[in-house]
Amino acid sequence: MKLIIGNKNYSSWSLRAWLLLRYFDVDFDEQRITLFTPDMHKQMEGFCPNFKVPALIDDHIQVWDSLAICEYINEHYLKGEAWPDDIKQKATARSIVAEMHSGFTHLRNRLPMNCRRKPSSVQLSDDVKNDITRIITIWQQCLNNETRQEGFLFGKFSIADAMYIPVVSRFTTYEIDVPIEVQSYMTMMLNLPAFKEWQQAGIAESEIVVEDEIEV
Ligand SMILES: N[C@@H](CCC(=O)N[C@@H](CS)C(=O)NCC(=O)O)C(=O)O
């Protein structure tokens, strides 16, 4: 099985699928595309029908889009383990994942993931602040549920954590103020060996995507 990803420093959608595979120790090869270079589409040819990463090739099966990949991995390799067991929790998990996948565009545009960024704050519009407030509310509601033992959004690690890991990275590198329980969750996520592996590889990359280097 091969996962096609973008630059580890910048490609937040790639990180989501990659982290799920790594966290659950699913065996896969990776192929890195250098995003926004003149031959990006040529590198993607045959793998990424929508010319975006991530994409997954598993024998004769092709899956593209981060969420579709997470669902495929969950069904075919994890026996459903990557969603909460409880139907109510699963419904909430799917809802917040969908909210991430289809929304928070102000946050995503203004605060692009940049693992290499030395933490510093930037000016935030009201729209970005609203996205941040909504994400903090989601996380607090998940984390305040006392039945959740392991400290992830739904107790055990799930697709929800994988989908929000780039936000954890962004909140850290753009020095977003968060409540203490949210900070504890973020610290745990940042310390996941799989995330550290991705982050270190991202930091070691040399390509610069100018649009994703935010100064003020
Ligand atoms: N909804 C897609 C978004 C994928 C996406 O936008 N990927 C970015 C890299 S993080 C990309 O390939 N950009 C290249 C382009 O837009 O030309 C997903 O969830 O996989």
The ligand as an SDF file (V2000), in Angstrom:
LIG
                    3D

 20 19  0  0  0  0  0  0  0  0999 V2000
  -10.3070   17.8150    0.7200 N   0  0  0  0  0  0  0  0  0  0  0  0
   -9.0010   17.3270    0.3330 C   0  0  0  0  0  0  0  0  0  0  0  0
   -8.0150   18.4870    0.3020 C   0  0  0  0  0  0  0  0  0  0  0  0
   -6.6690   18.0750   -0.2490 C   0  0  0  0  0  0  0  0  0  0  0  0
   -5.7590   19.2650   -0.4930 C   0  0  0  0  0  0  0  0  0  0  0  0
   -6.2200   20.4170   -0.6930 O   0  0  0  0  0  0  0  0  0  0  0  0
   -4.4440   19.0000   -0.4950 N   0  0  0  0  0  0  0  0  0  0  0  0
   -3.4770   20.0290   -0.7900 C   0  0  0  0  0  0  0  0  0  0  0  0
   -2.1870   19.7990   -0.0070 C   0  0  0  0  0  0  0  0  0  0  0  0
   -2.4290   19.8370    1.7460 S   0  0  0  0  0  0  0  0  0  0  0  0
   -3.0830   19.9410   -2.2500 C   0  0  0  0  0  0  0  0  0  0  0  0
   -2.9140   18.8710   -2.7770 O   0  0  0  0  0  0  0  0  0  0  0  0
   -2.9490   21.0730   -2.8970 N   0  0  0  0  0  0  0  0  0  0  0  0
   -2.5280   21.1290   -4.2550 C   0  0  0  0  0  0  0  0  0  0  0  0
   -3.4110   22.0390   -5.0640 C   0  0  0  0  0  0  0  0  0  0  0  0
   -4.3970   22.5550   -4.5220 O   0  0  0  0  0  0  0  0  0  0  0  0
   -3.0950   22.2690   -6.2380 O   0  0  0  0  0  0  0  0  0  0  0  0
   -8.5860   16.2290    1.3220 C   0  0  0  0  0  0  0  0  0  0  0  0
   -9.1850   16.1630    2.3960 O   0  0  0  0  0  0  0  0  0  0  0  0
   -7.7170   15.4100    1.0140 O   0  0  0  0  0  0  0  0  0  0  0  0
  1  2  1  0
  2  3  1  0
  2 18  1  0
  3  4  1  0
  4  5  1  0
  5  6  2  0
  5  7  1  0
  7  8  1  0
  8  9  1  0
  8 11  1  0
  9 10  1  0
 11 12  2  0
 11 13  1  0
 13 14  1  0
 14 15  1  0
 15 16  2  0
 15 17  1  0
 18 19  2  0
 18 20  1  0
M  END
$$$$
